[in-house]
Amino acid sequence: MTVTRTNLKNGLTVVSHRMDSVETVSLGIWVKVGTRYEPVEINGASHLLEHMAFKGTKRRSALEIAEEIEAVGGHLNAYTSREVTAYHATVLKEDLALAVDMIGDILQDSVFEEIELERERAVVLQEIGQANDTPEDVIYDNLQATAFPDQPMGRPVLGPPEIVAAMSRASLVDYMGAHYTAPRMILGAAGRLDHDALVKMAEKIFAGLGVGGEEKPAPSARPFAPISYAGGDHREPRPLEQAHLVIGFDGVGYHDPDYYPLAIASTILGGGMSSRLFQKIREELGLVYSIYCFSSSYEDGGLFGLYAGTGEEGLTALLPALCDELGRATGDINARELARAKAQLRAGLVMSLESTSSRAEQLARQVSIFGRPQTIEEMTTKVEAVDKVAVGAVLARLLAGIPTVAAVGPVDNLEPYEAIAARFAGVA
């Protein structure tokens, strides 16, 4: 595995993995900025800014951006999360220079024309409306807001419609100037490429970017607020066929020593068709159509929890069954399911090496979080080091905390929050 990293003079990090078995290259810029960096009055700015990057630059119109990348059979896309905004492309190896130039163009020379802002604002408002019509989206926004109330981490990535509707061009430009600086950006790439050639392209195209560049020094970025988990209850009755329920707990961050034990615990409990919750709650008891566990990590905290979708009548029997299974899992992990969970995690890590886009993202995120790329051997060694004692201990640690309950749909049969909290207190 040939992974190479170079830090440019202006602070931009370039990290790449040469993969000689493919004919394509995936690359992108991962910016350390997202929802948690936003003041409440511009909640949604990171996401709207991501949309606006594709709406025209000094050299290319919005149509020309789309036509140029698709003329060579490439793909250009972006996404916004609570801690990261990414702009990425996949092209044939001979079109690497075009992809680097295009990403550099949209990140440094977007013009943000008022007419395009109004059009894209309307598109984002439709996206918000669509999310509000989707119970799975609603419930996770409600979970986040209830777990982390009155703080950036609890606010929606898309932003409230009233704030998005009023957001000015000046606020977007100022926000971009404060956060889109070279030291906060990582150029990640994977595929059939030469690292030195990529560095030369980056030095030329991103020469005047951000802090450290003599041509365009940028203001210091606003530090994000630390996570403060609270927990609580949020129920939204809706005339749906199915009740959607998420129960979450204060989780672990990327740097927490329990990161890998929790990943294995989540896999054992609800990481596939062989998991405990799927086999017991769906297959044996028939209480749900969908059930799974999740562990979302951030730089300084996280959320662990489980999702279940059931009929209105199923809510009564669901919680006792869930608590029974969780209680057993804190002290009854067997060697076979531990080995199976480790194999699932190892396979996911190895399979990521076969996708240029997954590998480019993985490298960029690792540099962003840990300050360096991690080897597959390093990660699999940490997976293999987890024993059943560590799995039971992290579950007991998290389940002893205050739960967060979020429910959408016909939820009248759901127990009061106090009763649910008491059930989980008994589990721990």
N, C-alpha and C positions, 0 to 999 in steps of 0.2 A: 504494500500500500504506500503510494507516494503522496504524502500530504505535505504541502509547503506553505509557509506563512511569511509575509513581508509587511512591515509597517512603513507606510509612506511618510515623508517629512511633514505633511499637513495633518497626520494623525489617523488617516484612513488605514484600516487593516485589510489586507488581501490574503485570503486563505483558499487553497485549491487542492483538489484530489485528482490526479491524473489517472484516467481509466482507459487503458489502451484497447479494451475489448468492445468499446462502443464507437459509434460514428457521430454522436451528438455531444452538445455541451449545455449544461444548465448553469445559470448564474443569476445573481441578484444582489441587491443592496438591502441589508437588514438594518433598520434604524432603531436605536433604543429609545423609542417613544411610542406611547399608546394612551389608552383612556386614563390610566392613573396619573399621567402628567398634566391632565387638563384641569384648569380652574372650572368651577361649576358653571360659570356663565358662558363657557364655550364647550361644554360637554358635547362630544361628537365631532370636534374639530379634526382629530387625527383621521377619522374615517372619511369625512368630507374632503379633506386635503388629499387623501389617497385617490379618491375619485377624480379630483381636479387635475392631478398630474397627467392624466391621459387626454386632457381637453385642449391641448395645443401648446406649442412652445414658440420661441422666436424663429425657429427654423422649420417647424412642422405643424401643420394643422392636425386636429383630432383625426380626421380621415386619413391623412398621410401617415400618422403613427400606426394606425391599424393596417393600412395597405402595405407599408414597408415591411413590417414583420411577417405578415401573411404571404407576401410575395415570395419569400424564401421558405415558406412552410413552417415558420416558427410560431411560437406562442408567447404572449406577453400578458402578465397578470399581476395582481397585487392583493394584499389582505391586511387588515388591521386587527390587532388583538389588544389586550389590556397593557402589555408591556413592549410590544414590538409592532412596527409597520414594515412590510416587506414589499419590494418590487422585483419581480423575477421573470426570467425568460428561458425558453429552451429552443435551441436552434441546431442546425447541422454544424459540424466543427468548423467548416470554412466560413461561417457567418458569425463567428465570435465577435469580430470587431464591430459589426453592425449592432449586435445586441448590447455591447458595452457602451457604444456611442448613444444608443437610444435611451438606455436607462440613465446615463449621465445627463442627457438632454432634458428628460422629463423631471429630473430631480433638481436641476440647476437653472433651467431657463423656461419653466412654465410661465405663461403670461397671465393666467387667471382673468380672462376677459369677463366683464360683468354679464354679458349675454350668455356665455357658457356656464358661469356660476349659477345663474337662475335656472338654466335647463337642468344642470346636474343636481341642484338643490331639489328640484321636483322629482328627479329619479330617486334620490336618497329618501325623500319623504314617502315615496311609494314603497321603497324597500322596508322602511320602518312599519308602514301599514301592513305589508305582507308578513313581517315578523310578528306583529301583534295578532295576526290571524292564525298563527301557528302555535299551538299549545306547547310544543317542545321548546320553542324559542322563549315564549313568555315565562315558562316555569323556571328556566335557568337564569333569566334576568331577575326574576323575583327572588330566587335563591341568593344570587350575588348581592342584591340590594339589602336583603334581610340579614345575611351573614356579616356584611361590611357596611352598616348604615352610615349615612352622612360623611362619606369619604369617597375619593375618586375611584377606588377599587370596586365600590359597590354600584357605580353608575353604568348605564348601558353603553356598549361600544358604539352603537349607532347614534346615540344621543336622543333626547326628547324632541319630538317634532317641533315644538314651539321655539326651542333654542336653535335647531337647525334652520328653521324658516327665517330666523332673524340674524343669522351669523353673517358678518360683513366680510368683504374681500380683504380689508385691512387686517382684521383679526386673524384670518388664515395666513396672510403673508407674514405677519409678526410672529405667529406661532411657528411657522416653518423656519424663519430666520433664527429663532431661539433654539430650536431642537435639531434641525437638519444640518449638523456640523460634522466635519470629518471624524473627530474622535468618537462620535456616537454612531458611526456607520461601519459596517463590515461588508466587504465585497466577497461573497462566497461563490465558489464555482466547482463543478465536478464534471468530468467527461474527458473527451479526447482533446486535450489542450496542453499548451506549454506555459508553465507558471511565469517564467521570465517575460514572455511575450505579453501575458495578461497584465503583469505589473507595469510594463511600459505603456500599454494602452491606458491603464488607470492613472498613471502619473500625468499623462497628457490630458485626458478627458476631465479628470477631477482636480486639476492643478490649483484652481482658485477656490476650492471648496472649504468653507468653514474655518474653524480655529486652527492656527498654525500656518495657514496660507497667507503670504504677505499681501496678496491682492484683496482678500475679502475676510478680514477678521470678524468673527461673529460674537454676539453677546453670550454671556454664560447661560446655560440651560437651567430651568427651574428644577430643583430636586423634587422627587416624588414623595408623597406622604407615606409613612410606614403603614403597613397593614395593621388593623385593629379589629379582630374578630369579636362579634357580639352574640350572634345566634338569635333565634326568635321564630316567629310564626307568620306566614303570609298565605292566605287562602283566597282564591278568586273563583267564585261560583260561575260556571258557564254552562249553557245547554248543550253539552257534548255527549257523545256516546260512551266515552271512556274518561275515567278519572286519572289524572297524571299526578304522581306523587314523587317528590324528591326529599330525602332526608340527608342533610349534610352535617359535617363536623369540622372543627378547626384542623386543617391539614398540615402538611410539611412543605418547606421550601426546597429548592434545588440543592442547597448546601447542607441540609439536615442529614445527620447520619442515618435517620430512619427512612430516607428516600427510597432506597431499594427494598427494604423489608415491606414498606407500604405498597410498593408496586406489585410485589409478589402476593401480599395479602389481598389486594384488590383483584388480582387475577384469579386467585383461588376462590374467592367469594362470588365474583360476578364477571369474569373475564371471558366467557364463551359458553358454548352449549354444554360443556362438561363441568362447569362451575357449580358450586354448592347451591347458590340461590336459583340458578336456572333449573337444575335437576329437582330440587325440592319444591320451590314455589310454583314453577310452571309445569314441569313434567309430572310430578307426583301429585300435587294438590290442585293443579289447574286453575290457580287464582289470577294469573296474569297472562297477557300475550307477550309483553316485553319486560325484561328485568336485567339490570346490569349494575356494576360498581364503577366508580370513576375516582381518579386522584388527579386533581389539577394543582400543579405547583407553580409558584412565583419566586421571585428573588428572595423574599423574606417571609414566606408563609404559603398557605394553600388551602384547598378545600378537598375533603374526602367525603364520599357519600354514595348513595344508591338511588337509582331511579326504578320506578315500577309503574306500569300502566294497567289498570284493571277496571272492571265494571263497577257501577255504584255499589252494588251489594257486596262485592269482593273486598271492599275496604275494611269491613268489620273483622274478617279473618286474616287479612294480610299482615297487619302489624304484629300480632302475636307470633305468627309463623316467622316473620323476619327476625324478630328479637330472639327466638329460639335458635335460629341458625347462627346468628351473630354471636350469641353467647357460647355456643359450642365451638365456634372458630377460635375464640380467644385462648382455648387450652386443648384443642383436639385436632391439630394439624397432623396428618399422616405423611409418611415419607413419599408415597406415590403421588399425592396431589402436589406436594412441594416440588418434586422433580418435574411434574408436568407443567407447573407454572414457570419454573426456571427455563424449561425448554421453549415455552411460548415467548418469553422475553428475549432469550438468546436468538431465536429464529427471527424475531422482529428486528433486532439489531443487525444481524447478518444480511437479511433481505434488504435493509436500507442501503447496503453497499451496491446493490444491483440496479438502483434507480438513481440517475444523475440528479434529478430534482430533489429527491429525498436527501441525498448525500450532501448536496450544496447547502440545503437548509440546515441539516444537522451540524455541519461544520460551522456555519455562521452563528447558530444559536449557542454552540459550545463556547466559541470565542467570546460571545456576548456575556454569557453567564459565568464561565469559569476562567476566562482570560486566555484560554488555549484550547486547541483541539484535543479531544480524548480519543485514544485508540479503542478499537473494538475489544481487544484483549483486556484493556483496563476496565471497561464496562462489564464485560462478561465475568471477569474475576470478582467484581463486586456483587454481581448477581449470584454467583456460585457460593460466595461466602455467607449468604443469608441462611440461617437455620430456623427450625420451627419455633424455637424459643423467641427469636427476634420477631417473627411474624405475629405470634400471640401477644407479645409485649406491646408492639405498636398498635395493634387493634385495641387492646385494653386501654392504652394511653389515650387514644382518640375518642373511643366510645364513652370514656368517663367525662368528657367535656359536655358543654351545652350544645344541644342539637339545634339545627336550623330546619324548619319544615316549610316546604313550599308545595302548594297543591292547586291544580286548575281543573275545572270541570264540575261534575256532580259530586261534590265533596261533603254533603250534609252528614254522611255516615262516618266521616273521619273523626276520630277521638279528639277531645280538646288537647291543646298543646301541653298542658300540665301533665295529662295522663301519658302522652307520648314520651315526654321527658323522663317521667318516672319509670316507664318501661325500659328505656335505654340506660338509665342509672342502674337498674337491676342487672342489666347485661354485663356492665363493667365490673 
